Each structure stands twice: as structure tokens, then as C-alpha cells.
């Protein structure tokens, strides 16, 4: 019994150390957002700078980066992309899991294989095709379309596992006998049962899209269309960065997606477990 307690004690302290190392960068961002630039440079780990706590960084950062315009762009792109990803991937996963067609098996295999392709491989061809041939860069719709293309494979994989392993086919057969069509079965029976996986898919994709820097920086060059991660570039100079304003901008950027995560977190574990494919 004593050895077991010691074992749990070692695990607890080990996990606590890992947690502290993980949370330290975020903690430093928060405390340094309340300091002046010279206090950050002099003592970045100090809780309070020599000149005290200041909230002017948040006001100045919001004004300099045009925070509310960038926030509106990020909200629009993230919300539309996430909604369409959930709809398309859930419908695709439903068809692939219920129809024993060769096309469905081939499409599912292609989706799984596409997860192994890094974005950097496709980066130059995407910009060349959409910019050089179609001339549709610098449009939020183009960015949404690309986000859907990059995220739908993983989302379909999660939905596929949930539908295949947790939703009984008998429910759909009973609804079919009652006169429901394929779309009605999906909308009224299958989709409501996917709530844990939907929540997981929303938070995973929303986090990725909200924090994405590389793809929006390639597509959106107009400052009026820039998302929050791109808007933070204004705080970087040629030889230095305004650290106080930058830290405040990062805190402002984190708050909306943190609220979404806290709202959906209780569904995440259920969704990941439900989405595991059983052999």
C-alpha cells in the first residue's frame, strides 16, 4: 500500500512539473502584457515591473493592430470554415460508413493518405494556381475554401469512427420503415447522436484555423482582410519589437478561442473516445 502511494506521488509531482513547464510561456505572456517595455527587458520573470501594473498596453495594442477589424475577420473565417467542415465531413463520413461502394472505400483511403502530406509541400502550388491562374487570392472565401480542404479529412475520420462504432444501424432501418429518406435519417437521427464528436471537431478545427498564420499570410495581403495572427506583425520592427504591446495583443487574441474551449471542453474526451475506430 505504501509503495502504491509513493508511485502515485511520483506521478503527481512529475505531471505537475510537466504542467508548469507547459503553462510557463502563457504565464509569462500574461504578466508581461501588464508591464512597460523596459520592465520586460530588465526582468521578464518578475510578476510586477518597477513602474507597476499598466493596462494601457491593451488599449494601444488594440488601436495599433486594428483589433476589432482583425477580430471580425478571424471570427468570420473561423466560424464559416468550422461550420462547413462539420457539415461536409459528417455527411461524407455517414455515406462512407454506411455504403459498401468501391468509391467510398477509395475516397476514405485517399482522405487517410492525405493526412500524411505536409502543408509546405502544397504551399507553392496553391499560391501559384489560385494567384497566377485564377487570380482569386486576397479573398476570404478562398481562404475558407482552403481551410475546408485541409481539415475535412481528419474530421471525416473522426465522424467515420463514431458512426461506425457507436450508432446502431437498427435505428436507421426503423426510421426507413417509417418512411424517412436518407437525408431525413441523417438529419433527425444520426447527426443529433454525433454531438460529442461535433464538439471535438469544432474545437480542434477552430483552434487550428484561429491560430493559423502561414496560410492566411499567403492568401490575405490586404490589411483590411487580415486575421489576428497576421495583424500582430505590426508590432515587429526591423531591429526590435514592441514587447509590451505584442504581449497584450497575444492575450487579446487568446481570449475568444479560450472561451470557446472552456464552453466545449466537457465534450472533447467523449468525442475523441467515440471517434476511435474499432477493429
N, C-alpha and C positions, 0 to 999 in steps of 0.2 A: 504493500500500500504506500509506504514511504517512497519507494523507488518510482512508483507511478506519479506521485505528487511532484517529485523532483523533475520527472520527464515533462510533465505539463508546465512546470515553472520555467524550464529552459525554453520550451516552445513559445511561451507567452513573452518572455523577455526578448527572444530572437525576433518574433513578429513585431514587437514594439519598436525595436531598433530599425527594422526594415521600414516600418511605417514612418518613423521620424525622418529617416533619410529621404523617403519619398515625398513627404509633405514639406520638407525644409525649403525647397525653391519657391513653392507657393507662399509660404510664410514670409520669406524674405521680400517677395513682390509686394505683399500687403503692407508690411511695416515700412518699407522704403517708399511706398506711394504717399506716405504721410510725412516725408522729410524733404528738406531742401536739397538741391543737387550737391552742394559742398558737404553736407552732412552724410549723404550717401557715399560719397567718395572717401570721406575720412573714416567713417565707421559703419559699414554696410550691415553688420550684425547687431548693432545697437537697437534696442527697442524704441528709443526716442532720441532724436537728434539734439544737438546742443541748442538749436534755435526753436525747439519744441515741436509740437504736432501742428501740421498745416494741412488744410483741406483745399487750399487754392489750386493744388496740382490737378484736382479733378475738374474744376471749372475751366482752367486754362487748357487742359488736355482735350476736353470736350469741344471747346471752341476751335482749337488749332486743327484738330483732325476732322472737324465737321461731323461730330459723333452721331447726331441723330439722323443725318442723311445716310451715313455708312451703316447705322443700325437698321434703318428701314430696308436698305439693300440686302443686308445679311438675313433679316427676318423673311423677306420675300423669297429670296433664293433658297434658303434652308427649308422653309415651310412647304413651298410648292414642290421642291425636289423630293422631300421626305414623303409627302402625301402620295405623289405619283409612284415613288419606289414601292411603297406599301401596297398600293392597288395593283400595279403591274406584276410585282413579284408574287403576291399571294394568288392572283388569278393564274399566273403561269405555273406555279407550284401545284395548284389544285389540278390543273389539266395533266401535268406530267406525272402526278402521283396516282391519278385515277384511270388514265387511259394507257393501255398497253400498246401504244403505237411506236413504230420504229423512229418516227420523227421526234417523239417525246423523249425517248431514251438518248437519241443523238444530241438533242438540244440540251438535255441535262448534263451529259458528258462534256459538251462544249463549255457550258457555264462553269463546271468544276475546273476544267483546264484553264479557263480564262483567269481564275484567281491566282494562278502562278505567274502571270505576266505582269511585270512591274510597270508602273505608270511612265517611268522615264523612257522606256522603250517606245512608247506611243506618243510621247510628248511632241517631238519634232514633226512627225507625220500629221498629227492632229492640227497643229498650228498651220502647217503648210497647206493642208487640204481646205480647212474651214476659212483660213485667211486668204491664201493665194488663189484658190479656185472659186470658192463660193462667196467669199467676201462677207462673211457673217460673224466675224469676230467683233468684240466690243458690244455684245448684246447679252443681256441677262438670260434671255431664252436659250441662247446657245450654251451658256454655262449650265443651266438647268438640265438641258438635254444630255450634256456630257456627264454630269453627276449621276443621272439615272443610268446611263450606260455602264459606268464604273461600279455602281453599287447594287444593281439589280441581281447579279449572280449570287453574291453572298446572301442577300435577303431571300432569294428563291430557295437557296439551300436550307435556310432555317425554317421557312414555311413548309418545304417539302418534308422535312423530318417530322414536323409537328403533325401535319395532315396524315402522313403515312402511319405514324405510330400511336397517335392519341385520339383520332376522330374515327369512330366506328362507321364502317360502310353501311351498316344496317340503318342508321339514321337517314342517310341519303336515299336508300331503297324505299324506306317507309314514306318519305316525302314524295318520291317519284310516283308511288302508288296513289298518293292523294292528289296527284295532278300537277305537281311542281315541275317546272322546267329546270334545265341545267343551271341557268343563271340565278333563278329563284332559290335553288338548293344552296348555291354558293353564298348568296347574299343573306338568306334568312337562317341558315343552319351552320354552314362551315365558317364563314367569316366571324360571326359572334363568338365562336369557340376558340378563335385564334388570338384573343385579347392579350395573353401573356407574351406571345411571340410578336404581336404587333407592337407592344410597348418596348420590347427589346430591340426590335428593328428600328423603331423611331429614335431611341436614344443613341444607338450605335451610329446610324447614318447622320442624325442631326449633329452629333459631336464631330464626326469626320468632315461634314460639309461646312459647319460653322467655323472650325479651326483651320480649314484648308487655305493654304497660302499660295502654293505653286500654281495650281490650275487657274484660279481667278487672276493671278498676276499675269498669266499668259493671255487670257481671254479679254479681261477688262482693263483697258488703258485709260479710259475717260475717268477723271477724278469723281465725277458725279455718279458713277456706277460702281465705285469701288466698295468692297466689303470691309468689315472691321479689321481683319488681319492685314490687309493691304494699306488701310488708312494709317496704321501705326508707323509706316515708313517715313512719315513727315517728321518724326522725332529723331531720325538719324541724319547726322550731317556728314560731311566728307571726312572729318577727322575726329568727331566726337558725337555723343548722343546726349540728349536732354533726359537724364535718367529718371528724374522725379516725375516728369510728365509722362514718360514712357511707362513707368510702373503704374501710374494712375490709369493710363489708357488700358493697360492689360487687365487691371481689376474691373474696369467698366465693361470690358469685352467678355470677361468670365461670368459676370453676374447672371445674364439672361439664360445661358445654357446650363448654369448651375441650378437655377430654379427649375428648369425642365427636368434635369436629372433627379433632383430631390422629389419631384412630383411623381416620377415614373419608376423610381429605384426598386420599390417593393415587387414590381412585376419582372425585373430583369432576370433573377435567378430562375424563376418559374419558366420564363421564356427560353432561356438557354437550355435547361433540362428538357423541356418539351421538344425543343428543336434538335435534340441529339438523335441521329439516325440509328435505329436498332437493326442489328444484323438478322 
